[in-house]
Amino acid sequence: MLKASDLPDTLPVFPLPGALLLPRSRLPLHLFEPRYLQMLDDTLKTSHRLIGMIQPNPRPGGENTLHSIGCAGRVTQFSETEDGRYMITLGGISRFRVNNEVSGFTPYRRCEVEWTGFDRDLGRAETDANFNREQFLAILQRLFEHRNMSTDWATLKEAEDELLINSLSMLLDFTPEDKQALLEAPSLTTRRETLVTLIEFAMRSGDGEEKWQ
């Protein structure tokens, strides 16, 4: 496990709309653009093997800016396909705050970052003391029925609080701005509350009716 002293001041960043990585979670990625193949090659040469996942934050006039908070993931698995692409897995380590973007000669973007304020990310899995799992799963089941989705409900019932909430935050189809709100949630309880709000909104906007109280 990486310690705070292992975290670098500069990170390569991968701006990918809608892709959410959270601490202690895993994100599979498919890399094929030459700049990101170069990013992976350079990252594997470092001791930390960290890549920063971050949401683009487009501005009026076409300015290609980034959100101020992202999450760094360590390359834990990678494999090359016959045509030169890579399948990789990032293990979420810690969120970070962007100080500024670094100009340089790499084809991919890099940022100077700070890790203060996210000490909890490097610790053990969080729990949600106020988590009513039965009520939460009932809400989730209505969403899945509404969207004709299926899942392994037995696994969801047994999953640890953090694994369940973070996995759903990453996998459910929310807008990039909604994903950013889930990322920036200061605690697991706040993330769960945000997630429920987003699910309820998705249900209401889906057919114009409120499905539950």
Disulfide bonds with the S-S distance in Angstrom:
none
